[in-house]
């Protein structure tokens, strides 16, 4: 009896081995059973049905069983717009389309599982961003992955303005969580970044976009609530090792309002209104708890050394406001700015020197021997003579008759010192110290210079 059972088991194992061998041979021999190139129109049609992307196959199609069953297309292009097939968004010679065994045996190619593009170029113009956004928000697609590609962004003249090497892109829908996910790992301007875009179909009007930069470590989070093209809101949070910036951008009927929450931990606060047609803006930017030297080098420099071509049709007025400045003298202030006819004009500025008084200034910059020089003409109105004398360690009797001090200031961008010149007391015609130059590196130098002027 045991011998009979053993024979049955042996026979069953032989049948299983024959079945597995036969199936494996059949599976591996599928490529020679039919010609895949003749299936190109059907694959192109079904590819759009599964991915909502237009596929054009030009080269050879072959079947590869490992690591998963897939079709390898040696020459193909992909586009989001059927009417723009001449300008290929992606052109690749290493395109894999993963298929199910069922479709493989039935030769139907109806249910394409996923797609993968490797070592290819991704070319798109700024105008293509509308089609990409439309696909993100409106299309239902199977997973598609990109590995080791180069992204080329072109302007309206078809000139490359940005090249970004991309390690990987994953574009898929999580059927369990109902999230549509678009993830990018790559580099931009030599900085590593990861971008995660997510939209849940249970709340389709809201999308989340998180960007992480590495060295410098910066994280940007966007929450977009989109009602329609005339009405949407974007919450922006920017985190770095030193700063936290938070803004709300609201677009309603060709008008944009940008505002910051009332949070004492935020050092940059925006309050601005923008009208689209005709374009005009008004607003203010409040900067808190910053060094005056950094404001000159990094903010005012950018405003003064601009490229007119980038201003376009910008028109408006803006106010830079400063508070709680990290400086022994300057505590707060504001700079009034006009933008008109491709020109940025710093009309005037006012700074509060604590209890001492008010500093009024006119600002400009010049270039000299490859150096950018910051210049200002200044008037200090003294409102508290005792505080002035205490701050600069001068006898109060020496300053009681001084109501106003005129002086010029010069600073080479990047230097730690400033030069004060053309000092006049009470009157522009008083040239007592007009010919002297005072090099200021710290508050001690400034006190010594003030004492020399007044004595």
C-alpha positions as CSV (number, residue, x, y, z in Angstrom):
1,X,0.0,0.0,0.0
2,X,2.8,2.3,0.9
3,X,4.5,1.5,-2.4
4,X,1.3,2.4,-4.3
5,X,1.1,5.7,-2.5
6,X,4.7,6.4,-3.2
7,X,4.2,5.7,-6.9
8,X,1.2,8.0,-7.0
9,X,3.2,10.8,-5.4
10,X,6.1,10.2,-7.8
11,X,3.7,10.3,-10.7
12,X,2.1,13.5,-9.5
13,X,5.5,15.2,-9.1
14,X,6.4,14.1,-12.6
15,X,3.2,15.7,-14.0
16,X,3.8,18.9,-12.1
17,X,7.4,19.0,-13.4
18,X,6.2,18.4,-16.9
19,X,3.5,21.1,-16.6
20,X,6.0,23.7,-15.1
21,X,8.6,22.8,-17.8
22,X,6.1,23.1,-20.6
23,X,4.6,26.3,-19.2
24,X,8.1,27.8,-18.8
25,X,9.1,26.8,-22.3
26,X,5.8,28.3,-23.7
27,X,6.3,31.4,-21.7
28,X,9.9,31.9,-22.9
29,X,9.0,31.0,-26.5
30,X,6.2,33.6,-26.8
31,X,8.4,36.2,-28.6
32,X,8.7,33.9,-31.6
33,X,5.0,33.1,-31.7
34,X,4.0,36.4,-33.2
35,X,5.4,39.7,-34.5
36,X,5.0,42.5,-32.0
37,X,5.6,45.3,-34.5
38,X,2.3,44.5,-36.2
39,X,0.7,45.2,-32.8
40,X,2.1,48.7,-32.6
41,X,-1.2,50.6,-33.5
42,X,-3.0,48.5,-30.9
43,X,-0.3,49.1,-28.2
44,X,-0.4,52.8,-29.0
45,X,-4.2,53.0,-28.6
46,X,-4.3,50.9,-25.4
47,X,-1.3,52.9,-24.0
48,X,-3.4,56.1,-24.2
49,X,-6.4,54.3,-22.6
50,X,-4.2,53.2,-19.7
51,X,-1.9,56.2,-19.2
52,X,-3.7,59.1,-21.0
53,X,-0.4,59.8,-22.9
54,X,0.0,59.7,-26.6
55,X,2.6,57.1,-27.7
56,X,4.2,56.9,-31.1
57,X,6.3,53.7,-31.8
58,X,9.0,54.0,-34.5
59,X,11.4,51.2,-33.7
60,X,11.5,47.5,-32.9
61,X,9.3,46.0,-30.2
62,X,10.5,42.9,-28.4
63,X,9.3,40.8,-25.5
64,X,11.4,40.4,-22.3
65,X,10.3,38.0,-19.5
66,X,12.7,39.2,-16.8
67,X,12.6,40.7,-14.2
68,X,8.9,41.0,-15.0
69,X,7.1,40.4,-18.3
70,X,7.3,43.5,-20.4
71,X,7.6,44.9,-23.9
72,X,10.8,46.8,-24.8
73,X,10.3,49.6,-27.4
74,X,13.6,50.7,-28.9
75,X,12.4,54.0,-30.4
76,X,9.3,55.9,-29.3
77,X,8.0,59.4,-28.4
78,X,5.4,60.5,-25.9
79,X,3.2,63.6,-25.8
80,X,0.4,65.0,-23.8
81,X,-1.3,66.8,-26.7
82,X,-2.5,64.9,-29.7
83,X,-2.2,68.1,-31.8
84,X,1.4,68.7,-31.0
85,X,3.0,65.4,-32.0
86,X,5.8,67.1,-33.9
87,X,7.3,68.5,-30.8
88,X,8.1,65.4,-28.7
89,X,7.8,65.9,-25.0
90,X,9.8,62.7,-24.5
91,X,11.9,60.8,-27.0
92,X,13.3,57.5,-25.9
93,X,15.1,54.4,-27.1
94,X,14.7,52.5,-23.8
95,X,10.9,52.3,-23.1
96,X,9.4,49.4,-21.1
97,X,5.7,48.6,-21.0
98,X,4.8,46.0,-18.3
99,X,2.0,43.7,-19.2
100,X,0.0,40.9,-17.4
101,X,0.5,37.2,-18.3
102,X,-3.2,37.0,-19.1
103,X,-2.9,39.8,-21.8
104,X,0.3,38.2,-23.0
105,X,-1.3,34.9,-23.6
106,X,-4.4,36.4,-25.1
107,X,-2.3,38.9,-27.2
108,X,-4.8,41.7,-26.4
109,X,-2.5,44.3,-24.7
110,X,-5.6,46.0,-23.2
111,X,-4.5,46.2,-19.6
112,X,-1.0,47.7,-19.5
113,X,0.2,47.6,-15.9
114,X,2.9,50.2,-15.8
115,X,5.6,51.9,-17.9
116,X,9.2,52.8,-17.4
117,X,11.5,55.2,-19.3
118,X,15.3,55.1,-18.7
119,X,18.3,57.2,-19.8
120,X,16.2,59.6,-21.9
121,X,15.6,63.4,-22.4
122,X,12.5,65.2,-21.3
123,X,12.0,68.4,-23.4
124,X,9.3,70.9,-22.6
125,X,8.5,74.5,-23.0
126,X,7.1,76.8,-20.4
127,X,3.8,76.7,-22.4
128,X,3.7,72.9,-21.8
129,X,3.2,73.4,-18.1
130,X,-0.5,73.9,-18.7
131,X,-0.8,70.5,-20.3
132,X,1.2,68.9,-17.5
133,X,-1.0,70.5,-14.9
134,X,-4.1,69.4,-16.8
135,X,-2.9,65.8,-16.8
136,X,-2.2,65.9,-13.0
137,X,-5.6,67.2,-12.2
138,X,-7.9,65.7,-14.8
139,X,-6.5,62.3,-15.9
140,X,-6.7,58.8,-14.4
141,X,-3.5,56.9,-15.3
142,X,-1.6,53.7,-14.5
143,X,1.9,54.1,-12.9
144,X,4.7,55.5,-15.1
145,X,8.3,55.7,-13.8
146,X,11.4,57.6,-15.1
147,X,15.0,56.8,-14.2
148,X,18.1,58.7,-15.0
149,X,16.7,61.3,-17.3
150,X,17.7,64.9,-18.2
151,X,15.1,67.6,-18.1
152,X,15.4,70.5,-20.6
153,X,13.2,73.6,-20.1
154,X,12.9,75.9,-23.0
155,X,11.5,79.4,-23.4
156,X,9.1,80.6,-26.1
157,X,12.1,81.0,-28.5
158,X,12.9,77.3,-28.0
159,X,16.1,78.2,-26.2
160,X,17.2,76.0,-23.3
161,X,17.0,78.0,-20.1
162,X,17.3,75.2,-17.5
163,X,18.9,71.7,-17.5
164,X,18.1,69.4,-14.5
165,X,19.4,65.9,-14.1
166,X,16.7,63.7,-12.6
167,X,17.4,60.5,-10.8
168,X,13.8,59.3,-10.7
169,X,10.2,60.3,-11.3
170,X,7.3,58.3,-10.0
171,X,3.8,59.1,-11.3
172,X,1.0,56.9,-10.0
173,X,-2.4,56.6,-8.2
174,X,-2.7,54.8,-4.9
175,X,-5.9,52.9,-5.3
176,X,-6.2,52.2,-1.5
177,X,-5.7,55.8,-0.2
178,X,-7.2,57.4,-3.4
179,X,-4.1,59.6,-3.7
180,X,-2.6,60.7,-6.9
181,X,1.2,61.0,-6.4
182,X,3.9,62.7,-8.5
183,X,7.4,62.4,-6.9
184,X,10.7,63.7,-8.3
185,X,14.3,63.1,-7.1
186,X,17.0,65.2,-8.8
187,X,19.2,68.2,-8.9
188,X,18.5,71.8,-9.9
189,X,21.4,74.4,-10.1
190,X,23.6,71.7,-8.5
191,X,21.3,71.4,-5.5
192,X,19.7,68.1,-4.6
193,X,15.9,68.2,-4.2
194,X,12.9,66.0,-3.7
195,X,9.5,67.1,-4.8
196,X,6.3,65.3,-3.7
197,X,2.9,66.4,-5.2
198,X,-0.2,64.7,-3.8
199,X,-4.0,65.1,-4.5
200,X,-6.7,63.0,-2.9
201,X,-9.8,62.2,-4.9
202,X,-11.9,62.5,-1.8
203,X,-11.1,66.2,-1.7
204,X,-10.2,66.9,-5.4
205,X,-10.1,70.7,-5.1
206,X,-7.1,70.5,-2.7
207,X,-3.5,69.5,-3.6
208,X,-0.3,69.4,-1.5
209,X,3.2,70.0,-2.9
210,X,6.2,69.5,-0.7
211,X,9.8,70.4,-1.9
212,X,12.9,69.6,0.1
213,X,16.3,71.0,-0.8
214,X,19.6,69.6,0.5
215,X,22.5,71.9,1.3
216,X,21.1,74.4,1.9
217,X,18.4,72.6,3.8
218,X,15.1,74.2,2.9
219,X,11.6,72.8,2.9
220,X,8.7,74.4,1.0
221,X,5.1,73.2,1.5
222,X,2.2,74.4,-0.7
223,X,-1.4,73.7,-0.1
224,X,-3.5,74.8,-3.1
225,X,-7.3,75.0,-2.9
226,X,-8.6,75.4,-6.4
227,X,-12.2,76.4,-7.1
228,X,-11.7,77.5,-10.7
229,X,-9.3,79.7,-12.7
230,X,-10.7,82.9,-11.2
231,X,-10.8,81.7,-7.6
232,X,-8.1,79.8,-5.8
233,X,-6.0,80.0,-2.6
234,X,-2.4,78.9,-1.9
235,X,-0.9,78.4,1.5
236,X,2.9,78.6,1.4
237,X,5.2,77.5,4.3
238,X,9.0,77.8,3.9
239,X,11.3,76.4,6.6
240,X,15.1,76.7,6.8
241,X,17.6,76.3,9.6
242,X,17.2,80.0,10.5
243,X,13.9,81.1,9.1
244,X,10.2,80.3,9.0
245,X,8.1,82.1,6.3
246,X,4.4,81.7,5.9
247,X,2.1,83.3,3.3
248,X,-1.4,83.0,2.0
249,X,-2.0,83.9,-1.7
250,X,-5.6,84.4,-2.6
251,X,-6.6,84.9,-6.3
252,X,-10.1,86.2,-6.9
253,X,-11.4,87.7,-10.2
254,X,-8.0,88.9,-11.5
255,X,-7.0,90.3,-8.1
256,X,-4.3,88.7,-5.9
257,X,-3.9,89.3,-2.2
258,X,-0.7,88.1,-0.4
259,X,-0.6,88.1,3.4
260,X,1.3,86.6,6.3
261,X,-0.2,85.4,9.5
262,X,0.2,87.3,12.7
263,X,3.0,85.1,14.1
264,X,5.8,86.7,16.1
265,X,8.2,83.9,15.0
266,X,8.0,85.0,11.4
267,X,10.8,87.4,10.4
268,X,9.5,88.2,6.9
269,X,5.8,89.3,6.6
270,X,4.1,90.3,3.3
271,X,1.0,92.3,2.8
272,X,0.3,93.0,-0.8
273,X,-2.5,93.6,-3.3
274,X,-2.0,92.9,-7.1
275,X,-4.3,93.8,-9.9
276,X,-3.8,91.7,-13.0
277,X,-5.4,93.8,-15.8
278,X,-4.1,96.4,-16.0
279,X,-1.2,95.1,-13.9
280,X,-0.5,97.2,-10.8
281,X,0.6,96.3,-7.3
282,X,0.8,97.9,-3.9
283,X,2.2,96.3,-0.7
284,X,4.8,96.0,1.9
285,X,7.4,93.6,3.2
286,X,8.2,93.6,6.9
287,X,11.7,92.3,7.8
288,X,12.4,91.7,11.5
289,X,15.4,90.9,13.6
290,X,18.1,91.2,10.9
291,X,21.5,92.8,10.7
292,X,21.6,96.1,8.8
293,X,24.7,94.9,6.9
294,X,22.8,91.8,5.6
295,X,19.9,94.0,4.5
296,X,22.3,96.2,2.5
297,X,24.3,93.3,0.9
298,X,21.5,91.0,0.1
299,X,18.2,92.9,-0.2
300,X,19.0,96.5,-1.3
301,X,21.8,95.2,-3.7
302,X,19.2,93.1,-5.5
303,X,16.9,96.1,-5.8
304,X,19.6,98.4,-7.1
305,X,21.4,96.0,-9.5
306,X,18.4,94.7,-11.4
307,X,18.0,93.7,-15.1
308,X,15.4,95.9,-16.8
309,X,14.4,93.0,-19.1
310,X,13.1,91.0,-16.2
311,X,10.7,93.8,-15.0
312,X,8.5,93.6,-18.1
313,X,5.3,95.5,-17.5
314,X,5.6,95.6,-13.7
315,X,4.1,98.8,-12.3
316,X,3.4,99.6,-8.7
317,X,4.6,100.9,-5.3
318,X,6.2,98.9,-2.5
319,X,7.3,99.6,1.0
320,X,10.2,97.7,2.7
321,X,9.7,97.9,6.5
322,X,12.2,97.0,9.2
323,X,11.6,96.3,12.8
324,X,13.7,95.0,15.8
325,X,16.9,95.4,13.7
326,X,20.0,93.7,15.1
327,X,21.9,97.0,15.4
328,X,23.0,99.2,18.2
329,X,21.6,102.4,16.5
330,X,19.1,101.5,13.8
331,X,16.0,99.9,15.4
332,X,13.3,100.2,12.7
333,X,12.6,101.9,9.4
334,X,11.0,101.8,6.0
335,X,12.1,102.3,2.4
336,X,9.6,103.5,-0.3
337,X,10.0,102.0,-3.7
338,X,8.3,102.7,-7.1
339,X,8.4,100.4,-10.1
340,X,7.5,102.0,-13.4
341,X,8.6,101.8,-17.0
342,X,11.2,99.1,-16.3
343,X,12.8,101.2,-13.6
344,X,13.1,100.6,-9.8
345,X,13.3,103.9,-7.9
346,X,14.1,104.0,-4.2
347,X,12.2,107.2,-3.5
348,X,13.3,107.8,0.0
349,X,13.9,106.0,3.3
350,X,13.4,106.7,7.0
351,X,15.0,104.9,10.0
352,X,14.3,105.2,13.7
353,X,17.4,105.5,15.9
354,X,15.6,104.6,19.1
355,X,15.2,107.7,21.3
356,X,17.9,109.7,19.4
357,X,15.9,110.7,16.4
358,X,15.0,110.0,12.8
359,X,17.4,109.3,9.9
360,X,16.2,110.3,6.4
361,X,18.2,108.9,3.5
362,X,18.4,108.7,-0.3
363,X,19.9,105.5,-1.7
364,X,21.7,104.5,-4.9
365,X,24.5,102.2,-6.1
366,X,27.3,102.4,-8.7
367,X,29.7,99.9,-10.2
368,X,33.4,100.8,-10.1
369,X,36.2,98.4,-11.2
370,X,34.0,95.3,-10.9
371,X,32.9,96.4,-7.4
372,X,29.4,97.4,-6.5
373,X,29.3,100.4,-4.1
374,X,26.3,101.3,-2.0
375,X,25.9,105.1,-1.5
376,X,23.4,107.2,0.5
377,X,22.8,110.8,1.3
378,X,21.6,111.1,4.9
379,X,20.0,113.6,7.3
380,X,19.8,112.9,11.0
381,X,17.1,114.9,12.9
382,X,18.0,114.8,16.6
383,X,14.9,114.8,18.9
384,X,16.6,113.8,22.2
385,X,20.0,115.5,22.8
386,X,20.5,113.7,26.1
387,X,20.0,110.3,24.5
388,X,22.3,111.3,21.7
389,X,25.1,112.4,24.1
390,X,24.7,109.2,26.2
391,X,24.8,106.9,23.1
392,X,28.0,108.5,21.7
393,X,29.5,109.2,25.0
394,X,29.7,113.0,24.5
395,X,29.0,115.8,27.0
396,X,25.4,116.9,26.7
397,X,26.5,120.6,26.7
398,X,28.3,120.0,23.4
399,X,25.3,118.7,21.5
400,X,22.4,120.8,22.9
401,X,22.6,123.2,19.9
402,X,22.9,120.4,17.3
403,X,19.5,119.7,15.7
404,X,20.5,118.1,12.4
405,X,23.5,116.3,11.0
406,X,24.1,115.8,7.3
407,X,26.5,113.1,6.0
408,X,27.2,110.8,3.1
409,X,27.8,107.0,3.5
410,X,29.6,104.6,1.2
411,X,29.9,100.8,1.5
412,X,31.5,98.3,-0.8
413,X,29.2,95.3,-1.0
414,X,30.8,92.5,0.9
415,X,33.0,94.7,3.0
416,X,32.6,95.0,6.8
417,X,33.4,98.7,6.9
418,X,31.6,101.8,5.8
419,X,33.0,105.3,5.0
420,X,31.3,108.4,6.2
421,X,32.1,111.7,4.5
422,X,30.9,115.2,3.8
423,X,29.6,115.8,7.3
424,X,27.8,119.0,8.0
425,X,26.1,120.2,11.2
426,X,22.7,122.1,11.3
427,X,23.1,123.5,7.8
428,X,24.1,122.2,4.3
429,X,26.4,125.2,4.0
430,X,28.4,124.3,7.1
431,X,31.4,122.6,5.7
432,X,33.4,122.1,8.9
433,X,34.1,118.4,8.3
434,X,33.2,118.1,4.6
435,X,36.7,117.1,3.6
436,X,37.2,114.4,6.3
437,X,36.7,110.7,5.7
438,X,35.7,108.5,8.7
439,X,36.2,104.7,8.3
440,X,33.7,102.9,10.5
441,X,34.2,99.2,11.4
442,X,32.3,99.1,14.7
443,X,30.3,101.2,17.2
444,X,33.6,102.2,18.9
445,X,34.9,103.7,15.6
446,X,31.6,105.5,15.1
447,X,31.6,107.0,18.6
448,X,35.2,108.2,18.2
449,X,34.4,109.8,14.8
450,X,31.3,111.6,16.2
451,X,33.3,113.0,19.1
452,X,36.0,114.2,16.7
453,X,33.3,115.9,14.5
454,X,31.6,117.6,17.4
455,X,34.7,118.6,19.4
